[in-house]
Amino acid sequence: MKKPKKNPATKEKFSWELMYKQRFLLMMSVPFLIWLIIFKYIPLWGWTMAFQEVTPKTFAMSVWERPFVGFGNFVTAFTDRLFAQTMMNTIFISILGIGLGTAGAILFALMLNEIRMQKFKKFTQTVSYLPHFVSWVIIASIAKMFLNDGGALETMLGGARLHLMSSNSPMFWIVVCLINVWKEVGWDAIIYLSAMAGIDQGIYEAAKVDGANRFQQIWHITLPGVKPTAIVLLIMSIGSALNVGMERQMLLSNGIVQDHAMVLSWFAYVRGIGSNNYGLGTAIGMFQSVVGIILLFIANKIAGMFGEDKLV
Amino acid sequence: MKNFRGKRCIAPVLAAALCAGVLSGCGSAATSGGGYAEDGVLELEFFNKDGEEDLWDNPVAQKLTEKTGIRLKVDYPVAADDMKVALMIAEQNFPDMIYAKGDVASLVEAGALLDLTDLIEKYGPNIKKMYGEEFDKLKYSAEDPSIYQLSSYPMGATPFKDAGNAQIQWAVLKENDYQVPRTLDDLEKMLKDYMAAHPKTEDGLDTIGITLSTSDWHWLITLGNPAGFIADGQPDNGQWLIDDEYNAMYKFRSDAEREYFRWLNRMYNEGVLDHEFATQTHEDYIAKISSGRVLALVDKDWDYADAERVLIADGKLDRTYAPLPVTISEDVKCPSLMSQGLTTGQGVAITTACKYPEEAIKFLDYLCSDEGQVLVNWGVEGINYSVDEKGKRYRSQEEIDASNSDKDYAKKTGVGFYAYPFPTYGNGVMDPTGNSYTTASREAVMAEYNKEQKAACKAWGVELLLDIFPQRDEFEIPKFSPVWAYAKPTEIEDITKKLDEIAWSGLIGCVIGKPEQFDANYDAMIKAFEGSGMYEAEKMMGDIVKAQVEMLEE
């Protein structure tokens, strides 16, 4: 399944002549360049707030008048009692989410792939990715109805006290990730299903002739067949490891699990907008971006090591 | 080649042009959207942090417009912990008038509020009359004696109604021959006996001893505040206990409160306290109370009022609640009726963006006038109330019943809808005609009691339910206004916010934990307080209270 290596002959050296030859193509890209600059680069100017005191006192001032605090906002953020906890939450929820999500999606795709009844397969697949299109607000209330103290799950288990949503402990990470798996598994499985569909049927035929049973076929043909896809997706998700969505966290959280539900983006919101300290919020957001970029480069390196094409 | 270079230049030029447009948009001076409408009425934008949808179309609102020539365009937050005020400051985009509740300090720091002192002097005789001797309490702080806002809380109220420290269903009291539980132990015994005798309600639901609402800011009302009332016997000063020397202490570290939470923890583990409370939303909480299965609450009447209306409408009058002066032990006095003086620090303010401050203050002054107060509190004469031949205002029985059982009554008729957060006289204050400004007076409250309440008064041999409470004159009025409503500097707010975060999940954790781990959990919480600047905040808070006392004594 290795992608064909690019033919070195098609790579032309940069030259003004070439630029001129492709001038119409280049001109067509100008609007997107403008878009990129205006919406992606100019807003970076706002990062200056991370080094200034931006509180209600100084809101009305211009950028030049606001007091400069150096790395003061970063120090405040890093010494916050919740910062270490927030980092842990973000990273572990991310890793757990990627791990469980990938494993779940592959498992589900395998099961679907083995179904021989086409109608039933299509029906199951359609139902399974429905939750993907439902907003977190609704998913969260369904999940809470099911998992809360005294909720449906505890009732089914005969009134056991599981404290799934009421332990201020890392268990909340697992709960969140499992809810996420339930919501996204069908959708994520689509890409693996298509990868499985792309495996040459001849290989299966050959395996059958050699006497391989269904499990052996899965283990020796299907799984190796989807490996490249899995690796690419895994690596791509590392880059966005710190961008754990805050809406999901906020909606699923309650009074007691807050400490373990807090993630970086939410932390920036609470300490920045919530406390009217926009400098601090910007500093946290900036930290998140910088670490995100570093992770992206690491992921890109790893991709190269696995023999995949570099993504960036 | 030349041609190409020309094209390449366009991008930065265009970008710069757009950029300039964006920046100039940010720089424009802030003015509000208020102005004269086509019908000659002045429309002012009003943001009400505690508001709900109001199209200004109810009869009282119409009448206010007729009298003052002003119509309010009311804006309100869509969710409980809305960041609207913060965003207003960031955008420098303010309404004409604002009730920002706890966000006042940031507005003042942003210079968004108008000093009303001179305006009141010129156009506000009724405002001055209303606040009388307590007018100086409206001053923002010792350092900044400007008046930025009026008070959103009633002036000079005599309490006729109060929910006390805890509430219990009449049905439970009746089974105990109206014996009033005085201490938590009495209450516990009463609840346990009743639950043993009636494990299910008439509708087949499991009986719940006590439940709490802790999923959002309500944790302060049902989990935080009762601890101070019940364990320390202190009135509401927010998260602070203020001693006789005006020193402040973050209240959850008091030993008395630890005992209260220990009791809650025991109740949880013994099945009296609802085992679902930690994860239920406020809606779940109200729904549970509305079903009549919750025997006792530690809440305030305004919080569970919606649920009681449902109970009344369903004919389950004996499932509504009796106020109780319960405390942790006999020697702690229930502070429910204690007077803390005028509550200031939260109220309606006029912003610097308002182009019509004189009109706005005149509008507020009209609300403070005798005529305005009667309109706001009683409604429109001939429709909501009548005056008998002796000049006494009274309401018909249908009107009283509607106001007690219809939860949209205030919104539909406008009666009482504009009392809060606008300035208003408290219950029991008399106007020059000898009628009280509000519909509540001792006689009116007695007359409006339902049959459960009347039966209880008879059993107790008192006129008012509150007569069984420690009375107002048993307490001294503190020299400072209630600390919970103070507009606190952001330094204190920042620390308090973190302390409250710790307390919120910490206290719930202590209550639902195992009894043998209670002390360890509680100690860990206090340790976390100490690590988050509790002592600094206590010092700053104490200094503010002391400064206010000094300012008022001058």
Interface residues (C-beta under 8 A of the other chain):
Chain A: W16 M19 Y20 R23 M27 V30 L33 I34 I37 I38 I42 T55 P56 K57 F59 A60 S62 D80 R81 L82 K144 N148 D149 G150 G151 R161 H163 M165 S166 N168 N254 G255 I256 V257 Q258 D259 I273 G274 S275 N276 N277 Y278
Chain B: M1 F4 K7 I10 A11 L14 A15 L18 C19 V22 G27 M83 A86 L87 I89 A90 Q92 S106 L107 E109 A110 G111 T214 S215 D216 W219 H275 E276 F277 A278 T279 Q280 T281 T490 E493 D494 K497 K498 E501 I502 W504 S505 I508 G509 I512 A528 G531 S532
